[in-house]
Amino acid sequence: MKLLGLAEAAVQASIVTEELAGVNVVQFIAGDAGPSLMASGGGISLLEIAKRPDLLSTIGARAMNPEKIINIAIKSAVANVGFRFAKKALRRPISMMNRMVFKPLSLGVSL
């Protein structure tokens, strides 16, 4: 399992949930810890969708908005390029960390 791959996936998921549901990925999955169980700031969480399936139409309407799609595409492309650049620029330190830290621990993970 590659930790940088997981980090990139988390960034991409956060981009999509922020644009379509109005919350970050953690708030989208876990909801808000408050007594109302509503995501803070008027966003949509999975718990809210389970309670009110009509919120899927709200997310669908946001997904059909060309401005939202363009924002998602631009942010995703920038994040992708940023991760590629960082992986290439930090190739040697990443390799050293994998060799000296993760491989001796035999955790099955790497950077």
N, C-alpha and C positions, 0 to 999 in steps of 0.2 A: 504494500500500500504506500503510495507516494503522498507525503504531506503537502507538498506544493500543489499537487493535483486537487487535493481536497480543499485547499485554500482557494484555488481558482474557481472550483465549483461553488463554494460558498459565496464568493463575490458575485458570480453570475446569477445565482439564485436570489441574492439580495437585490441586485439590479431589477430583476423581473418583479419581485414582490413589492419593492418600493414604488415602481411605476404603476402596477396593476391593482395592488391591494392597499397601497398607502402606508405600509409598515415594513420593517425589516424582516428578514427571514425568521428570526427567533420569535418575534412578536406574532408573525403569521402562523407559526406552528404551535406555540405555547399559549398564545393569547396574552392578555394582561392579567396580572395577579390580583387586580382589584376586585371588589365584591360584585361589580356589574358584569364581569367577565367579558368586557368589550375591550378591544385593542385601543390603546391610548391614541389620541389625536384623530379619532374618527376613521381609522383604518379598519380593514376587514381581516379577521383571523379564521382559522379552520373551525374553531368552536362556534363562531358566529355563523359560518356557512352551514354547519351541521344543524344549528337551531333554525336558521332562516335560509333555506335553499334558494330563495329569490335573489340573494346577494350574488349568486353566480351570474345573473344577468347584468349586474353592475360591473363585475370584472370583465365579462364579455364585451360590454359596451366600451369599457376603457381599452380593451384589446383591439377593438375595431377603430379606435381613434388613431389616425395616421401620425399625429404628433407624438403620441405615446410610443408607437412602434418605432418611429425614427429615433426617439430618445433611447429606447432600449437597444436598438442596433448600434448607435454611436457609442454608448457607454460600454456595451459588450465588446465591441471592436477595440476600443481603447484599453479595456482591461486585458483582453487577449494579447494585444501587442505588448502591453506592459509586462505581463507575466513571461512572455517569450523573451523579451529583452533582458529581464532580470535573471532568468534561468541561464541565458548565454553569458551575461556579464559576471554572474556569480558562479560560473561552472566549477572553478577550482575550489572555492570555499565549500560549495555544496558537496563536491566529491570528497573533500577532506572530512567533512562532518559525517558523511555516510560511512566512510572507511574507518574513522577513528571512534565514532560514537555508536551509530546504529548497528553496524555489522557485528561488533563484539557483543552487543547486548542480545543479539538474535531475536529481535522483536518482530521481524517481518515488515518493518516500516523503513522508509528512507525519505530523504528530501526530494 
